[in-house]
Amino acid sequence: MKKSASKLKKQSMPPSRDDLRFKVFLASVALHSTLGTCDRLRTACGIVNNKRLRGIGYNGSVSGLPHCDEEGHLMADNHCIRTRHGEVNAITNTDRKDIRDGQAIVIATPCLDCAKDLAEEGIRRIDYVGRYENSLGKQHLAELAKQKGIELVNHEVDWADFFQELFDLLTQKGGMLKNAGYRLKVTKESLPDNYSL
């Protein structure tokens, strides 16, 4: 088991295909997290196998039941239990054969139960971005990973640099922004304490 941390850095030269693939998959998972329906943490998980994004899930209530965004949180021991976690939904949304020996990309620290579910399905690597301090059982993640032979990697990401790099790739020859004739520029602004849309 390797537990490591990495910082995804802006590249001065084009990323390798494997690095680019990871960044594009991470961007997709990050964007899917906006669909999450619990505002305590909108999160998502993507399952990757054989260089393909095989399935994605985000946190939300059981299909047909009210969401936190509609009914409020259902709290137990300082945790909202109304929603299914993104990892569980990703497992549900992915063909089982595509999970075994695969990789999970998770927004924020996975809880211990989700890590156990991923381990049970045969995931060999969990990449998670950022940290969620309220993650239930997070102090036991490294031990579970060691026992199951799972590589556990935490990434710190500057999201402005991250998305700027991807948008800039779209301005290269054949890219949709090159064809459109403009460049998107990502800026970072601090949010006031009372910010909402």
N, C-alpha and C positions, 0 to 999 in steps of 0.2 A: 504494500500500500504506500502510495506517495501522497502526502498532503502538502500542497504547495500553494503559494499565492503568486499571482502574476499581475502585472499592470499592462493593459492593452495600450500600447503607445502609438501615436501618430507616426506613420512611416514616411521617410523621405523618398523611398523608392517603392515601386508597386509591390504589394504584398504577394507572397507565394500563393498558388492556387489553394493550398490547404488553409493558410491564414485567412485568405479572402472568403473562402467557403464558411469558415467558423464565424467570421464577422457578419456575413450576410445572414446566416442562421440565427445568430444572436440578435441581430436587428429585427428579424421576423418575430422571434420570441418576445423581445421587448415591446414591439408594436402590438402583439396579441395581448400583452398584459393590460392594455387600455380597455379591453373587453371585460376584465375582471369586475365583479359586482360587489365586492367588499372593500370599502374605502379605508379600512385599517391597513391593508396592503393589497394593491392590485398586482397580481403576479401571474406568471405563466411558466410553462415548461415545454421544451421541445425534445423529441426523441430523434437522434441521428444514428444511422447505421449505413455502412457501405457508401459513405460520402453523400448521403441523401437525407433530407429532413423528412422523416417518416410520419410524424404526427405531432400535434400541438394540443395543449390543454391550458385553460386559464381558470382561476378560481371563480366559482359561481355555485348557486344553489342547485339542488337536484332539479332536473328538467320539470317544468310545470309548477314548481313551488316558488313562493316569493323570494326575492333577492334582498340583501341588506340595503341596497339602494332604494328599495320600495318600502320595506317593513322595518328597517333598523336592524341592529345587530342582535344576535341570540348569543348571549355571553355565558361562559362557564369558566371559572378559574382564570379570569382575565384573557380568555381567548374566545373569539367569535367562532361558533360551531354551526352557523347556518350554511356555510358554503363547503363544497368539496374543494380540495386544494388542486392547484394546477397540475401537479405531478400525477395525481390520481386520474384526473380527466385526460391527461396525455396518455396514460396507460390504457384507459378505456377507448381512446380515439385511435390507437395504433395497433396494427395487426401484431399479435404476440410474437410471431417469427421475426418481426422487424425490431423487437426490443432486445432480445437475447444478444449479448456481446456488444450492445450499443452504448451510446453516450447520451446523457441527459444534460440539457442546458437549462438552468433554472435562474429566474430572476429572484434574488435574495436568498438567504440561508434556508435550505430545506429543513422542515421539521423532521424529527427522528422517525415518526410513522411513515412519512412519505419516502424517506431514504430507505427504510425497511421494505416498502412496497417496490421501489426501484430495484433494490438488491434481490428481492425474491423473483423478479422478472428477468434477472440476469444482466442488468446494466453493469458495465465494467468501468465507466468513468462518469463522474458527476462534476460538471463545471457550473459554478454558481457565481453570480455577479452581485457585488455589494453584500451587505449584511443586514439581517433582520434580527434585532436584539430580542424580540419576543418569541422567537422560534422555539417551540416546545421540544425539549430534549436535545438542543443543539450541542450541549457539552458532551454528548455521547456519539456524535457523528464520526469523529476520527476513529474511535474504537470499532464502530460498526464497519467502517470502510476497511480498516486493517483486517478484521476477522473475515470479511467477504472478498478481500482482494480487489477492492474498488479504488481507483485513483480519484481523489477528492481535491479539486482545484478551485480556489477562490480567486476571482478576478476583480480588480479595482478598475473602473472605467470612467474616464472623463467623457461624458456623453456628447458634449458639444464637439470635441475633437473626433470622437468615434463616428458620429453621423456626418461631420464635415468631410472626413476622408471618403466615406462611401458616396456622398453626393458629388464630390470632386471626380470620382471615377466615372460618374455618369456624364461628365463633360468631355471625356476623351472620345476619340474617333469612334463613331458608331453608337455612342451613348445617347440616351433619350434627351438629355439636356444639351448636348452638343448639337443635336438635330433641331432642338427648340431655340438654340441661340442664346441661352443665358445660363448663369451659375446661381445655385442656391447658396446662401451664406447663413450659417448657423451662428447665432449670438447667444451668449450666456448672460442672464440677468438674475439677480437675487430676487426671491419672492418675498413680499411683505408677509408678516405673520398672519394677517387676516385674508390672504389671497384665496379667491375662488373664481371659477368661470361663471 
